[in-house]
Each structure stands twice: as C-alpha cells, then as structure tokens.
Amino acid sequence: MTYILGVCYITFMPELPEVQTTVDGLRKHIVGLEISTAWSNYDSLYYKGSETIKDPLFFKYFAKTVTGKKVLSIERRAKNILINISGNKTILVHMKMTGHLLYGKYKFDNGRSPATIADPWKPISPESLKDPYNRRVRFVLTFSNSHHLALSDTRRFAKVTLVDTGTIHESEHLVGIGPEPLDDLFTLAKFCTRIQLRPTGKIKLVLLDQNIIAGIGNIYADESLWRAGIHPLRTVKSLNERELSKLFSAIRLTLSHGIDFGGDSMSDYRNVSGEKGRFQEQHMAYQRTGERCRKTGCKGTIIRIVVGGRGTHLCDVHQK
C-alpha cells in the first residue's frame, strides 16, 4: 500500500488472472503481425547492465532485434507474459505493480508542453484507452497494421526484456518458479507436496511464494483462504487432509473466477482494450474490512491483519 499526499492509494501486482486476461486479449490482436518499430522512454543509467529495456544500451539491441519480426504466439508463465516472435526470440513482460499492456491506435505528439513530454503517446481508439490509468505509456511497439502495443506503467516498475525462446524456461527470469495451479497436471497430491516444502510456514505466505506455486498474489490468497475457511496464520503442518483439499479446490475456483471476470481492477490494472476487469465486484474478504461476512449463515465480520508485511483480510468467525 502506498500513501500519496495523505491519501491511501492502493496498488497490487497483477496476479495470474490479470496476466492470463492480458494474454488472451493479445492473442486476439497481435499474433501474425509484424513489428515495425520499438520505442521507450524508460532510459536511465541506473539500470545500466540490467538487460531490460530500462538500460539504454540494451534497448538499442532490443529495438534492432525485434524490428521486422513476426509475432508467432503468446503464453503465460506465472505472472510473466511471453510474446514469441520469429528469429527464436521471446519478449518477456512482467507488469509488476502498475504496469499493463494496451492495444489500439496511438499518435505520437512530442510537443513542448510538460504534459506532452511526459506522455507523448495519445490514444486514438478505442475510447477506453483514454482512461487516466492508461496514460503513462513507457514502451510502445508499432505493428505492420499501424496499431500499437503500449505499456502503461505509472511507477516504472515493469520489466521488459528479450530472451532466446528455446531456453527461456531455464533463464533467470523463469527458473525455479513453481507449478501452475490451473494446469490439469496440478493435482491435490502435487499441491500438498509443494506446500509441505515449507511445513512451518504461515499458509498465507506459503501461497504467495512463487517458488512453491506460481501466480497467486495477495488478493487471490485472501479470497481462497476465506473460501476454504482457513486462517492465514495457520502453519502448513497444522492443516489436515480435509482442509488441504478444501484449500486446493478454493484456489482453483478463485483463480478461475478471476479469469472469468476479466481480472481485478481495484487498482491500476486494465485489459488490453483499456477496460476494467470486474473481479473486484466479487470480493468476499479483500478490502472489505468491517463488513459482515458474506458466507451463508456466518455472523462474522471481515477484519484486517498484517501477515509478513502484507495486508490480509479474513472473517473473524469462520476462519479460526
């Protein structure tokens, strides 16, 4: 959570449902298109040698390499977007706290006013790109159809880099990440094996550990634990078989619902058309502090505690 001028400004990192929503949107629009140009204003000597586009030297290599290449396919791994292009290269994007990818038509206005210099890319269509949360464009790919893929990133935390497609899953960006919770091969037995790698860990923090299971963040951990009726401070080893089974089902159901509702836009996240998702309308625990618990028959109240430095929301009755 961040405080700006005394006002509480909530931010969260896009999680598996938001990233999958973005991937699904990009597949509809950019697969088969050729990249004409690449632009970025992330330039900073602070990132020199980082091998991301925030390093001016790396961006020159990036722009030269991707120009003229065709988008072949798009995948998701954990919270990373993988844009596979011709030439055995993959553009890897991690949206971090405030980043989101947008597709549409823009015009470049490099005028002299401070506002224009800060945000030179002005959206033309669709109209939803004009949402104020979409205006901080830091990176743009122009395609052969004169449309653009833009990365809006207010706080400049996002990562964009270029990796060899054939070895990307062994690269520093993806190696060691846990299994995908919505994969057909991710069974209850595998779930139990993974979380029991940290038997004394608090279950909320174990769920957030990307080396244990991929893609779960603060919102979906809180919602899953609420659905399973498990207190976030419980240790892994304290959970019995029935509780583990309920949590496994709750995680898969909650993440699936997140995708069905187009992700969570309580903070900055928008889909590739610049539109809000609707999962924030389905919250049962997250950011509902002081409200009556929505579980049928429960007379509890949603409270907020801090677990491992993360704001955590739970029912004070059915999550003991």
C-alpha positions as CSV (number, residue, x, y, z in Angstrom):
1,M,0.0,0.0,0.0
2,T,1.3,3.5,-0.8
3,Y,0.3,6.8,0.7
4,I,0.3,9.9,-1.5
5,L,-0.4,13.4,0.0
6,G,-2.2,11.7,2.9
7,V,-4.5,9.7,0.7
8,C,-4.4,6.0,0.8
9,Y,-3.6,4.8,-2.7
10,I,-4.0,1.0,-3.1
11,T,-1.7,-0.8,-5.5
12,F,-1.3,-4.5,-6.2
13,M,0.7,-6.5,-8.6
14,P,-1.4,-8.2,-11.4
15,E,-1.7,-11.9,-10.5
16,L,-2.4,-15.0,-12.5
17,P,-6.0,-14.0,-13.6
18,E,-4.9,-10.5,-14.7
19,V,-1.9,-11.8,-16.7
20,Q,-4.0,-14.5,-18.3
21,T,-6.7,-12.0,-19.3
22,T,-3.9,-9.9,-20.9
23,V,-2.5,-12.9,-22.7
24,D,-6.0,-13.9,-24.0
25,G,-6.5,-10.3,-25.3
26,L,-3.1,-10.1,-27.0
27,R,-3.7,-13.4,-28.8
28,K,-6.8,-12.0,-30.4
29,H,-5.0,-8.9,-31.7
30,I,-1.3,-9.2,-32.4
31,V,-0.5,-12.8,-33.4
32,G,0.6,-12.8,-37.0
33,L,1.5,-9.1,-37.0
34,E,5.0,-7.8,-37.9
35,I,6.8,-5.4,-35.6
36,S,7.7,-2.2,-37.4
37,T,9.3,-0.1,-34.6
38,A,10.0,-0.1,-30.9
39,W,10.0,3.0,-28.6
40,S,10.7,3.5,-24.9
41,N,11.3,6.4,-22.5
42,Y,12.5,4.2,-19.6
43,D,16.1,5.4,-20.3
44,S,18.0,5.5,-17.1
45,L,21.7,5.0,-16.3
46,Y,20.5,3.4,-13.0
47,Y,19.6,0.3,-14.9
48,K,22.8,0.0,-16.9
49,G,23.7,-3.6,-17.4
50,S,20.3,-4.8,-16.3
51,E,19.4,-6.4,-19.7
52,T,16.0,-4.9,-19.7
53,I,14.7,-2.0,-21.9
54,K,15.4,0.3,-19.0
55,D,19.1,0.1,-19.9
56,P,19.5,2.4,-23.0
57,L,22.2,0.2,-24.4
58,F,20.1,-2.9,-24.1
59,F,17.1,-1.1,-25.6
60,K,19.1,-0.3,-28.8
61,Y,19.8,-4.1,-29.1
62,F,16.2,-4.9,-28.3
63,A,14.7,-2.5,-30.9
64,K,17.1,-3.6,-33.6
65,T,16.4,-7.3,-32.9
66,V,12.6,-7.1,-32.8
67,T,12.1,-4.8,-35.8
68,G,10.8,-6.8,-38.8
69,K,9.9,-9.9,-36.7
70,K,6.5,-11.5,-36.7
71,V,4.5,-12.4,-33.5
72,L,4.1,-16.2,-33.6
73,S,2.4,-17.0,-30.3
74,I,1.8,-15.7,-26.8
75,E,2.0,-17.6,-23.5
76,R,1.8,-17.0,-19.8
77,R,4.2,-18.4,-17.2
78,A,3.3,-17.4,-13.6
79,K,3.0,-13.6,-13.7
80,N,5.1,-13.3,-16.9
81,I,3.8,-12.6,-20.4
82,L,5.8,-14.4,-23.2
83,I,5.5,-12.9,-26.7
84,N,7.2,-15.4,-29.0
85,I,8.5,-13.8,-32.2
86,S,10.3,-15.1,-35.3
87,G,14.1,-15.5,-35.0
88,N,13.8,-17.7,-31.9
89,K,13.3,-14.7,-29.6
90,T,10.7,-14.0,-26.9
91,I,9.7,-10.7,-25.5
92,L,9.2,-11.2,-21.8
93,V,7.0,-8.8,-19.9
94,H,6.4,-8.7,-16.2
95,M,3.8,-6.0,-15.4
96,K,4.9,-5.6,-11.7
97,M,2.9,-3.2,-9.6
98,T,1.3,-0.7,-12.0
99,G,2.0,-1.9,-15.5
100,H,-0.5,-3.2,-18.0
101,L,-0.4,-3.7,-21.8
102,L,-2.8,-1.9,-24.1
103,Y,-3.6,-2.5,-27.8
104,G,-5.0,0.1,-30.1
105,K,-4.2,3.1,-32.3
106,Y,-2.0,6.0,-30.9
107,K,-0.4,9.1,-32.2
108,F,3.0,10.4,-31.1
109,D,2.9,14.1,-30.0
110,N,6.3,15.2,-29.0
111,G,5.3,18.8,-28.3
112,R,6.8,21.3,-25.8
113,S,4.3,21.3,-23.1
114,P,5.3,19.4,-19.9
115,A,2.2,17.1,-20.2
116,T,3.1,16.2,-23.8
117,I,6.7,15.5,-23.0
118,A,5.7,13.2,-20.1
119,D,3.0,11.4,-22.0
120,P,3.8,11.8,-25.7
121,W,1.6,8.9,-26.9
122,K,-2.0,9.9,-27.2
123,P,-4.7,7.2,-27.8
124,I,-7.0,7.4,-30.8
125,S,-9.0,4.3,-30.4
126,P,-10.7,2.5,-28.7
127,E,-12.1,5.2,-26.4
128,S,-11.4,3.1,-23.3
129,L,-7.7,3.8,-23.8
130,K,-8.3,7.3,-22.6
131,D,-8.9,6.1,-19.0
132,P,-6.4,8.2,-16.9
133,Y,-4.9,4.9,-15.6
134,N,-3.8,4.2,-19.2
135,R,-1.9,7.4,-19.9
136,R,1.6,6.7,-18.5
137,V,2.9,5.0,-21.6
138,R,6.6,4.0,-21.2
139,F,7.1,1.5,-24.1
140,V,5.5,1.0,-27.5
141,L,5.6,-1.5,-30.3
142,T,4.2,-0.4,-33.6
143,F,2.9,-3.1,-35.9
144,S,2.5,-3.6,-39.6
145,N,-1.2,-2.7,-39.4
146,S,-0.4,0.8,-37.9
147,H,-1.7,-0.3,-34.5
148,H,0.3,-0.3,-31.3
149,L,1.1,-2.3,-28.2
150,A,1.7,0.1,-25.4
151,L,2.9,-0.5,-21.8
152,S,1.4,1.9,-19.3
153,D,3.4,1.9,-16.1
154,T,2.8,4.8,-13.6
155,R,5.5,3.8,-11.2
156,R,8.1,2.4,-13.7
157,F,8.5,-1.0,-12.1
158,A,7.6,-3.2,-15.1
159,K,10.2,-5.4,-16.7
160,V,10.6,-5.9,-20.5
161,T,13.4,-8.0,-21.8
162,L,14.4,-10.3,-24.7
163,V,15.3,-14.0,-24.3
164,D,16.1,-16.9,-26.5
165,T,12.8,-18.8,-27.0
166,G,14.4,-22.2,-26.8
167,T,15.9,-21.7,-23.4
168,I,13.5,-19.2,-21.8
169,H,12.2,-21.6,-19.1
170,E,15.8,-22.1,-17.9
171,S,16.5,-18.4,-17.9
172,E,17.0,-16.4,-14.8
173,H,13.5,-14.9,-15.3
174,L,11.6,-18.2,-15.0
175,V,13.9,-20.8,-13.5
176,G,12.7,-22.1,-10.1
177,I,9.1,-20.9,-10.4
178,G,6.6,-23.4,-9.0
179,P,3.9,-25.3,-11.0
180,E,0.8,-23.7,-12.5
181,P,-2.2,-24.1,-10.2
182,L,-4.7,-24.3,-13.0
183,D,-2.7,-26.9,-15.0
184,D,-4.5,-30.2,-15.5
185,L,-1.4,-31.9,-14.1
186,F,-1.6,-29.9,-10.9
187,T,-3.4,-32.4,-8.6
188,L,-4.3,-32.3,-5.0
189,A,-1.4,-34.6,-4.3
190,K,1.0,-32.3,-6.0
191,F,-0.4,-29.3,-4.2
192,C,0.2,-31.0,-0.9
193,T,3.7,-31.9,-1.8
194,R,4.5,-28.4,-2.9
195,I,3.2,-26.5,0.2
196,Q,4.7,-29.1,2.5
197,L,8.1,-27.9,1.3
198,R,7.6,-25.2,4.0
199,P,5.8,-27.1,6.8
200,T,6.3,-24.4,9.5
201,G,5.4,-21.5,7.1
202,K,2.2,-19.5,7.6
203,I,-0.1,-20.6,4.9
204,K,-0.8,-17.1,3.6
205,L,3.0,-16.6,3.0
206,V,3.5,-20.0,1.5
207,L,0.7,-19.3,-1.1
208,L,2.5,-16.1,-2.0
209,D,5.8,-17.9,-2.6
210,Q,6.2,-18.1,-6.3
211,N,8.8,-20.9,-5.9
212,I,6.1,-23.0,-4.3
213,I,3.1,-22.3,-6.6
214,A,3.0,-19.9,-9.5
215,G,0.8,-16.9,-9.9
216,I,-1.0,-16.4,-6.6
217,G,-0.8,-12.9,-5.0
218,N,-2.3,-11.0,-2.1
219,I,-5.9,-10.7,-3.4
220,Y,-6.4,-14.3,-4.6
221,A,-4.7,-15.7,-1.5
222,D,-7.1,-13.9,0.8
223,E,-10.1,-14.9,-1.2
224,S,-9.0,-18.5,-1.4
225,L,-8.4,-18.8,2.3
226,W,-11.8,-17.2,3.0
227,R,-13.5,-19.7,0.7
228,A,-11.7,-22.6,2.4
229,G,-12.3,-21.3,5.9
230,I,-8.7,-21.3,6.9
231,H,-6.9,-18.6,9.0
232,P,-3.9,-17.1,7.1
233,L,-1.7,-17.5,10.2
234,R,-2.1,-21.3,10.3
235,T,1.0,-23.2,9.6
236,V,1.1,-25.7,6.7
237,K,1.7,-28.7,9.1
238,S,-1.4,-27.8,11.1
239,L,-3.7,-28.3,8.2
240,N,-5.4,-31.7,8.0
241,E,-6.3,-33.6,4.8
242,R,-9.8,-32.2,4.6
243,E,-8.6,-28.6,5.0
244,L,-5.9,-29.1,2.3
245,S,-8.5,-30.5,-0.1
246,K,-10.8,-27.5,0.6
247,L,-7.9,-25.1,0.0
248,F,-6.8,-26.8,-3.2
249,S,-10.3,-26.5,-4.6
250,A,-10.7,-22.9,-3.3
251,I,-7.5,-21.8,-5.1
252,R,-8.5,-23.3,-8.4
253,L,-12.1,-22.0,-8.2
254,T,-11.0,-18.5,-7.1
255,L,-8.4,-18.1,-9.9
256,S,-10.8,-19.4,-12.5
257,H,-13.4,-16.9,-11.3
258,G,-10.8,-14.1,-11.6
259,I,-10.2,-15.0,-15.2
260,D,-14.0,-15.3,-15.9
261,F,-14.5,-11.8,-14.6
262,G,-11.6,-10.3,-16.6
263,G,-9.2,-9.8,-13.7
264,D,-9.3,-7.4,-10.8
265,S,-9.2,-3.6,-11.4
266,M,-9.4,-2.3,-7.8
267,S,-6.1,-0.7,-8.5
268,D,-4.3,0.1,-11.8
269,Y,-4.9,-3.0,-13.9
270,R,-6.8,-2.7,-17.2
271,N,-7.2,-5.3,-20.0
272,V,-5.6,-4.8,-23.5
273,S,-8.5,-2.6,-24.6
274,G,-8.0,-0.3,-21.6
275,E,-11.1,-1.6,-19.8
276,K,-11.5,-2.6,-16.1
277,G,-12.0,-6.2,-15.0
278,R,-14.8,-7.0,-12.7
279,F,-13.4,-9.4,-10.1
280,Q,-13.2,-6.6,-7.5
281,E,-17.0,-6.7,-7.5
282,Q,-16.8,-10.4,-6.3
283,H,-14.6,-9.9,-3.3
284,M,-15.6,-11.8,-0.2
285,A,-12.8,-10.7,2.0
286,Y,-10.2,-8.5,0.3
287,Q,-10.6,-4.8,1.2
288,R,-14.0,-5.5,2.9
289,T,-12.7,-4.6,6.4
290,G,-15.6,-4.0,8.9
291,E,-18.2,-5.6,6.6
292,R,-20.4,-8.5,7.6
293,C,-19.1,-11.8,6.3
294,R,-20.9,-13.0,3.1
295,K,-20.6,-16.7,3.9
296,T,-24.2,-18.1,4.2
297,G,-25.1,-18.4,7.9
298,C,-21.9,-16.8,9.2
299,K,-22.3,-13.9,11.6
300,G,-18.6,-12.8,11.4
301,T,-17.0,-9.6,10.4
302,I,-14.2,-9.1,7.9
303,I,-11.1,-7.9,9.8
304,R,-7.6,-6.8,8.5
305,I,-4.3,-8.0,10.0
306,V,-0.8,-7.9,8.7
307,V,1.0,-11.1,7.7
308,G,4.6,-10.9,6.6
309,G,4.1,-7.2,5.9
310,R,1.1,-7.8,3.7
311,G,-2.4,-6.5,4.5
312,T,-4.6,-9.6,5.0
313,H,-8.3,-9.9,5.2
314,L,-10.3,-12.6,6.9
315,C,-13.5,-13.4,8.7
316,D,-13.2,-13.4,12.5
317,V,-15.7,-16.3,12.9
318,H,-15.4,-19.0,10.2
319,Q,-11.6,-18.6,9.7
320,K,-10.3,-19.8,13.0
